[in-house]
Amino acid sequence: MENPKTSPTADHESHCALRRIQKLSLHLLQPLPNLDPESSGDDNQIIPSPCVGGRGRPPLSVSRTELVEYMKGRHREIQERIFNFFASRPELQTPVEISTADHRELCMRQLIALVREAGIRPFRYAIEDPSVYFAIVEAAGSIDISLGIKLGVQYSLWGGSVINLGTKKHREKYFEGIDNIDYPGCFAMTELNHGSNVQGLQTTATFDPLTDEFVINTPNDGAIKWWIGNAAVHGKFATVFAKLILPLQGKGGKSVDMGVHAFIVPIRDMETHATLPMVEIHDCGHKVGLNGVDNGALRFQSVRIPRDNLLNRFGDVSRDGKYTSSLPTINKRFAATLGELVGGRVGLAYSSVGVLKVSVSIAVRYSLLRQQFGPPKQPEVSILDYQSQQHKLMPMLASTYAFHFASLYLIDKYSEMKKSHDDDIVSDVHALSAGLKAYVTSYTAKSISVCRESCGGHGYAAVNRFGILRNDHDIFQTFEGDNTVLLQQVAGDLLKQYKSKFQGGTLTVTWNYLRESMASYISQPNPVTTRWQSEDHLRDPNFQLDAFRYRTSRLLQSVVLRLRKHTKTLGAFGAWNRCLNHLLTLAESHVESVILAKFIEAVQKCPDKTTGNVLKLVCDLYALDRIWNDIGTYRNVDYVAPNKAKAIHKLVEYLSFQVKGVAKELVDAFDLPEIVIRAPIGMASEAYSQYTEYVGF
């Protein structure tokens, strides 16, 4: 008979007992040493949690000065002028509690003061140097998001439509009045029944050759212009998008619809500010947020305007009613018209990053300040020392950095487009602006709520800003293109590029990775690399970028096959709808690939080694956290083996712990002044003191 003390069964039970003890040790403050001498190299070996000391490396350090210098935009000086101006004018600062009517009037006073007293002229920059213009919009939105949006309505939408869709005569007539706000205006595109489907607009502009005028008409209640910024109170003009109707130009003397065009329509008297005859204006009322912007509804009852009020860059009507255009079809004219308005999406993507910076700064600073619980009979610890809080906030902080560099790239491309008008760059900017606007605004909207929750009860106080930021930012997901619609545009562009690739065509810069290595991405993964799990490998930017691009290419390849299959039975529209969720995932995957590529470039270009090391850490966290969040996709196609997936998860937790060590410096590098942060719990110092003073102690 075998001795039970030395039997295989006994050894196994002893081995299992040691394993259970080892796993339980994770719940203690000081993990036990490795109790199983045979477990070296075992995938199930327990690694001490990052919250109890990480991997024994010294904490990272970074120079705040160097980091601020690398992060600050090229136009920080003009932003500081704006911050200092409003800091010196407390009567122009938006209080926490304010009525809708008062907020609207304050917002208009803020805009007029910015232009006429501070001497900031956004319109000139919007035309001459868009990068400066977007810096101004971001700074104004940091003072009050309503101010940033109202500025955008005046200069990017109303002013931009006049300059970009009109010709020399329009610029000469309207530029100065728009610039100095003598001509406050609106952008009247959206209707009650039509928003994203602009080609479906029902408002009409019928040419009358007897009087040389266009007659603007709202044919039914569904065609009422709705949600029009500046319309309810302040606007005197509107750029109205309507179907251009030419009578007697069709077969048999019928009228011809030439498609959607833009027209300048006066809506209020220049002297008395009274609503003009045959124009009906109503107030859309109190909104969830952005109540400093006066959104209204417009109905036109055969309103007559001069023929010259047609913004005629892409299509014109002569005195005798003949239509001419340099573009041959309605669809091409429509695409050119909307293409000139892409700047609004660029501005929203950039401004959304600014809102995310504010939210993350408040949440991180409070999490470093707030202490709660801790080891028995020892001081309480910061709530950012808890792994759960790191999991919430550190990947978000990393994403904020990623979006920062991606949005700067977008602005550079947009500025290049405005100067060169190169077709490839135009195509790039359309795709980039649609994708980044959709992706960043959706991420920011969700993140603000996470930041609020991370700050507990104090995050619920209005003075600490999360509620205001969340409500004001929420509509960013809808205007200038609904995010779901914009992602479909990105997916559609990807499909066009895929088709071009396999028909011998060229690919524009945004999609060039498909040209370079599509074949390798859709082939069988290398069985060796799927198992590599060393930290050096996982933190290699080549691995990270390959993983992102592999996912995009697989999604693209598979959706092409699905669309072909379903088109045979459902038709093109039915097939698209059947694959819609797949297409949206494809678009988001592509956008993430672009963001990561720009972040990696920014890390590699950093001139200071120490700063570069910290940025590399943040970039690694962004990349690996995204891979882990979609680990099911990588596992399903055997791109990542089980052991590698575990290694990625552990490394994400460790990198979050490391980033926590420099979190203060990372948010300080956003260089946001107190007038931007404003939340007492988010101040760089004396937060509790300011908070208690606010409530009267």
N, C-alpha and C positions, 0 to 999 in steps of 0.2 A: 504493500500500500504506500502511496506517495505521502510525503510529509506535507500537510496542508499549508504550512508556512512557506514552503518553497514551490508549491504547485503553480502551474501556469494560470490557473483560475485566481489564485490568491494574488499572484503578481499583477494580473490584469485589474483586480479590484483595487489593489494598492495604487496602481497607476491612475485609475479613474478618480480615486479619492484625492490624490495630489492635484489632479487637473481641476477638480471642483474647488479645492482650496485656492488654487491659483486664480481662477475666475472670480471667486468671491473677494479676493484681495483688491480687485479694482475699486471696490466700494470703500476702501480704507484710504486715509490720507497718504500713507506711505506704502506703496505697493510692495508686495513680497518679492524677493528675488525669484528667479526661475527655479521652480521646484522639480522640474522634470529634466534630467540631464539628457534624455533622448529626444527632447522636443526641438532642438536646434534646427532651424530651417523648416520646421513644421508650419504650414500655412495658418494653423489655428493658434500659434504661439501668441500669448498676450503681450501687447506692448503697452507700457504705462501711458495713461491718458495724458494728452497735452496739458490738461488743466492742473496736473500735479507735477509739472516740471519739464514737459516736453522731452527732447532727446538729448538733453545735457549740453546743448550749445549755448554760448553766450548770447544774450539778447541783442537784437539789431539796434543800431543807433542811426540817426539821420540828422543832417543839418536842416533845420527848418528854413533857414535863409536860402539854401541851395534848392530845396524842394519848391518853395514859393517862387523862386526865380524861374524854375523850369516849367512850373504849372501856369504861371500867369499869362494871360493872353497878350497879344501884341498891342492891344488897344486898352490896356489897363488904365492909362492916364485919363482918358475921357470918361471911363467908368467912375474913377475916383472923383472927378469933377462933379458928376451927378450925385454920388453919395454925399460929398461934402456940402453940396448945395442944399439937399433936403435935410441934412443934419443941422444946418444953420437956420432952417425954416420950420420950426415945430408946428406952425399952423397948417402946414401942407402935409403933415404926416397923418396917415390913416389911423384913427383910433380903433380899438378892438370892437367896440359897440358903436354902430352907426346905421341910420336908416337908409333905405334904398335911395330915396330922393336926395338926401344929404351926400351920400357916397357918390352919386352921379355928378353932382355939382362940384364936389371936392376933386374928383378925378379930372374933370375938365379944367379946373383951376391949376391942378398939378401939371397938366400937359401944356397949358398956355405959359405958365411960369417957367417950365423947363425950356421952352422954345424962345420966349421973348425976354426973360430975365436972365436965365443961366446962359443963354446964347448957344444952346445945343440945337443944331438944325439937322434932324434925322433925314429929311427928304433928300437933301443934297448928297448925303452919304449913301442913301439907298440906290442912287443912280451912279455915283462916281466911285464909291468904294464900299461894296456890300458888307465886307467884314467889319468895318467900323459901325455900320448901321446895326448889325446884329448885336454887337457889343453894347450899343446904346439901348436896344430893346431889352437885352438881358438885365442891364442895370436898372432900367425903369421898372421892369417886372419884379425886380428884387425889392423895390420900394413898395410896390403894390401891384399884384398881378393884373388887376383891372387897368392900371395905368399902362402896363406893357401891352395889353390887348388893345386898348383904345388908341395908343400910339400906332400899333400895327394896322388897325382899321383905317386910320387917317392917311398913313404914308405908304404902307405896303399894299393894302387892298384898294382903297379909293384912289390914292395918288399913283400907286403902281399900275393900276388898270389904265389910267389916263395916259401915263407915259409909255407903258409897254404895248398897249393895244391901239393907242392913237398915233398921230403923226405930228409933224412940226407945228402945225397950226394949233393943235391942242396943247402942246407944251408951252407955246408962247402965250396962250390965253389963260391957262390955269396954273402953271407952275408956281408963280409967286404966291398966289392966294392959298394954294394947298400948303406950301412951305411955311407960311407965317400964320396959318390957321384962320385966315379971313374966309376961306372956303372949306369949312368942315363938311365932310362927305361920308357917304355910305357905299357899301358894296352889296348890291341887291341881286344876288344869284339865287339863293335857296328859296323854294316855294313851299307852301303848306303840304303839297302832295309830292314834291320832288326835291331831293337833296343831292345825294351822290350821283343820281342819274341826270346829269346836266342836260344831256341831249333830249331828255323828256320834258324840259320846261315848256310851259303852256302860254306864258305871257307873249304877246305879239307886238311887233313894231311894223306897221303897214305903211308903205311909202305912198304919199299923196302927191302925184306929179302936178296937180293944179296949184298947190300952195308951196311946193318944194319943202314938204315937212314929213316927218314920221309921226304916226299916230300910235301912241303906246297904250295898250289896253290889257286889262285883266279879264279874261273871258269867263271865268268862273271862280268860285271861292277857293278851289284847290290851287289856283294859280296866284293867290295872294302871296307876295314876298314876305317871308317869315324869318324871324331871328336876325333881323338886319341891324348890325351894330351901328350906333350913332343915329339911328332913325327916330327913336322915340322922343328925343329931346333936342339934340344939338345939330343934326345934319341939315345942310342946306341943299346939297346935291346928292344924287345917287348914280352910280354906274349900274344901269339896269340891263340884265342879260335877258334877251327876248329873241323869239324867232323872227327873222327878217322876212316879211311878206311883200312880194312884188306883184301888184295887180296887172292883169292883162298880158303877162309875160309867158304864160304857159299855152299849151295846145288848146285851141278853141277859145282863146281869150281868158282862160282861167288864171287864178293867182298861183304864184310859185313860192314855195317855202325854201329859202336859201340857207336855212339852218340858224343856229344860235349865234348872235352877234351882241356886242356891248354898245350901250348908248348912254350919253350923259343926260340925265333928267333932273332939272331943278325941282325941289320939293317944298322949299320954303322961301318966303320973300327975303331978299338980302337986307332990307332995312327994318321991317317990322317983325321978321321971323315968323309971320303967320303962314299957316299951311296954304299952299297955292291951290287955286280952283282945280277941280277934277282930280285932285290927289287926296287920298284918304289915308291918314296915319293913325295907328293905334299902338298902345304900349303892350309889349309882351309880358310885362309884370315882373314880380319878384322871382328870382331864379335860385337854384341851389347854391350857386356861387357867382363870382364876377359881377356883383351888383353895382359896381362902379361904371359898368358899360350899359348904356341905354339901348337895349334891343327892342326893335319895333316891327310892326307889320305894315306893309304898303299895298294899297290898291289903286290902280290907275283906270280912270274912266275916260278913255279917248283923249289922253293928254297929248298935246301937239308940241313937238320940238323941231328946231331947224335941222335940215339935212346934215349940216356940218357937225351935229352932235353925235353922229355915228362915229365910233372909234374905228377908223378905217385902215388900220395897218394891213390886215389880211383880206379885206374885202370892202369895196366901195360901190356907191350908187351915184350915177351921174344925174345932171339936172333933168334929163329926159327919161330917167328911170332905168337906165341900163346898168347891169351889175358887172363889175370887173374884179378879178382877183389873180394874184400871182400863183395861187394854189388851185389845182384843178378840181378838187372834190370837196363836198361838205365835210367829210370825215377828216381830210387833211387840214382844212381851215379850223375845224373844231379842235383838233390835236394841237395845232400851233397856238391857238388862243389860250387853251388851258396850260400849255407848256410855258407860256410867259408868266404864269401866276404861281409857279412852283416855289418862289421865294417864301411864301407863307408857310409851307411845310418845313423848309429849312429853318426858319425862325422858331417854329414850334418845337422842333427837335432840340435845338440849341437851348431854348428857354426852359424846356422840360428838364434838361440836365442841371440847369441852375436851381430849379425847385428841388431836385433830388439832393443837390449839395447842401442846401439849407436844412432839409429834413434829416439827412444823415448826420450832419454836424450837431444838431440839437440832440439827437438820440445818443450818439457816441459820447458827447461831453457829459450828458446826464448819467449815462451808464458808468462812466469813470468816476463820477462824483458820488452817486448813490451807493451806500453800503448796506448790506443786508445779510444776516446770518454769518456763518463761518464755523471754524472748528471750535469744539467746547473750550470755554474759558480763554479764548483768544479773541483778538479784535475782529470785528465784522470785516467782510471782504467786499470789494467793489462788485456790483452785479455784472460787470463785463468780465470778471474772472470766471464766471460760470460758463461752461461750455455751451449751454443752450442759448445764452445771450450772444456769445460769439457766433454761433451758427446763424442766428437771425441777422446780425449786423455786419459781420466782417465780409462775407461775400457781397453784400449790398454796397459796402464801401469800395470793394474792388471793382464792382460794376460801375460805380460812379466815375472812377478813374478811367475805366475802359470807354465809357460813353463820352467823357471829356475829350479824349483824343480823337474818337471817331467823329464827333460833331465838329471839331476844328478842321478835320479833313474835309468834311462835307462843305463847310463854308469856303474853304480854299477852292474846292472844285466848282462851287457855284460862282464864285468871283471869276474864276477862269472862264467859265461858260459865258458870263455876261460880257467878257472882253473879246473872246474869240468867236463865239457862235459856232464852234466846231460841232458837227453832227454827232460824233462819237462822245464828246464831253456832254452834250445835251442829253443823250441817251443815258449816260452814266448818272448824271445828276437827277434825272427823273426817277430812276430806279433807287438810287441811294436815298433821296429825300423821302420817297414813299415808304421805303423799308425802315429807315431810321426813325422817322416820325412815328410810325405805327409801333415799332418795337419799344422805343425809349419811353414814349408816353404811357404805354400799357404797363411797362415795368415800374415807372415812377408812381403811377396811380396806386398800384398794389403796395409798393414800398412805403408810401406815406402812412398807410394803415398799420403796417408792421412796426414802423417807427413809433407811432402812437402807442401801440400795445406794449412796446419795449420800455416805455417810460411810465407804465402803470397809471395810477390815478392822476398824477401830475400832468401826464400827457393829454388828459381830457380837459384841462383848463384852456379856455379859448386864448388866453394870453400867451400860452406856450405854442401856439401857432398851428399845430397839426390839423385841427379841424378846418381852419381857414385855408391852409395850403391844399388840403385834400379837396375841399369843395371848389376852390377856384381853379385848381388844375384839372379836375375830373373831365371837363369838356374838351380838354386837349385831345382826348381820344376820339372825338367826334368831328370837330370842325377842321376845315382845310382837308377834308377827306376822312370818312369813317375808317378806322383802323383795319377792319375786316376787308373793306373794299380795297384799301391801299395794299394790303398783303396779297390780295388776288392779282393786283397789277404787277407786283414783284414776281409772283409765280408765273404769270403770263409772259413776262420778259424772259424768265429763265427758260421757259419752253421754246420761245423763239430762238434764244441763243443755242439751245440744244439742237434744234432743227438746223440752224445755220452751221453748227459744228459738223454735222454729218452730211451736209450738202456742200462742203468745201468752202464755206464762207468764213468771215473773220469774226472775232469776238472783241467786244469793247473791254476796257480796263477792268471794270467791275467784275466781269465774269471770266477773266483770263485763266484762272486756275482750272476751269473746265477744259480749256484748250490744252493746257500743259499736261494734265495728267488724268483726264477722265477715265481712260482705259484702265489705269492702275487702281483707281478708286472703286471701279465696279467689278474688279476681278476678285478672286478668292483671297482673303487676308493671309498674310504670311503666318504659318503656324508657330514660328519662333517668336516673332514680335508680339503676337497676341498674348504671350505669357510673360514677357519682360515686365518686371515690376520694381526695378531699382528706382530710387528717388531721382537719380540723375536722368534716367530715361523719361520718367513721368514729367519731369520739369524741363525737358528739352522742348523748346518752342516748335521744332520740326514735328515731333510726335503730336503735340497739341493741335497744331494747325492741320496736320494730316487727318487727325481724328475728326475735327470739325468738317473738313472738306469731304472726307469719305462719307460722312453721314448725309451731307447735302447731295452728293452725287448718287448715292444709293436711293435716296428719296426721289430724286429727279428721274432716275432710270425706271424706278418702279411705277411712278405715277404716269409716265409716258405709256407704259404697257397697259395700265388700267384704263387710261383715257381711250386708247385705241380699241380696247375690248368693248367698253360700254358705249362708245359712239355708234357702233354697228347696230345696237338695239335701242338706244335711248336718244340718239342724236347728239349734237355737240353740246347744247345747253344742258341736257339731262345728264350727259357724262360728266361735265364739269361739276354739276351739283352733287352727283354721286361721289365724286372724289374731292369735294371741297375741303374737308378737314385735312386730308392728306396734302393738298396744295398749300394750305395755310401753314402747316408744319414745315413744309419745304421752304417757304418764304422766310420764316423765322430762322431756320437753320442757316440759310444763306446770309442773312443779316448778321447773325452771330459770327459767322466766318469772317465777314468784312471787319466787324468790330475787333475781333481778336487780332487780325492781321495788322490793323492800325495801332493797336496797343503794343504789339511786339516791335513794330517799327519805332515807336516812341521810346521804348526801353533801350533799344539798340542805339538810338541817336543821343541819348542822355550823355552830356559831356562829363558829368561828375560821377566817379565810380561808386561812391557810397550811396548817392541818390539813385543811381542806376540799379544797384543791388536791391534797394527797397522797392523800387518800381517793378523789378523782376519778380520779387516775392508776391506783390499784389497782382501782377499779371498771371502768375502761376495759379493763384487762388481763383481768379476769374475763370481761367480756362478749365481747370480740373473740377471746379464746382459745377460748371455747365455740363461737363462730360458725365459727372456722377448723377446729376439731375435727370439725365436721359440714358442712364446706364442700361436700361432695358433694351433700348434700340441697339446698342453696341453688343449686348449679350446675344440678342436674337440672331444677329448675322455673324456671330463668332469673331467679331473684331477684337473683343476683350474677353480673355478667359476668366473664370471665376476668381482665381487667386489674384489676378491683376485688378479686377473690380474691387476686391477687398483692399488692396494696397492703395488704390485711388481714394477710396472712402477714408482710410486712415490718414492719408496725406492731406486731404482737404481739412480734416479736423486739426491736424498739426499746423498747417499753414494759417488757418483761422486764429489759432493760438498765437502764432508768431506775429501776424498782422496786428493782433490786439496790443502787442507790446509797443507798436509805433502808431497806434490809432490816433492818439492826440495830435501827433505831428502831421499825420496824413490829413486830418480835417482842418488843422490850422493852415495847411498849405493851400486850401481854397481861398484863404485870405479874405474872408467875408467880414466886413465891419459890423459893429453892433447895430447900426440902423437897418442892416439886412437880416441879421439873426433875430434880434428883438426879443425872442423867447427868454425869460429869466433863467429857466433851467438849462439853456443852451449857451449861456455866456461863458467866455473863457475863464473868468474868475468871479468869485463872490456871487455865485448863482443863487444860493439860498437866500443870501442877504437881499438881493434885488427882488426875489420872488416875494419874500415877506413884506418888503417895503411896498410892493405893488398893491397888496391887499390891506395895507394900512398900519402895519406894526411899526 
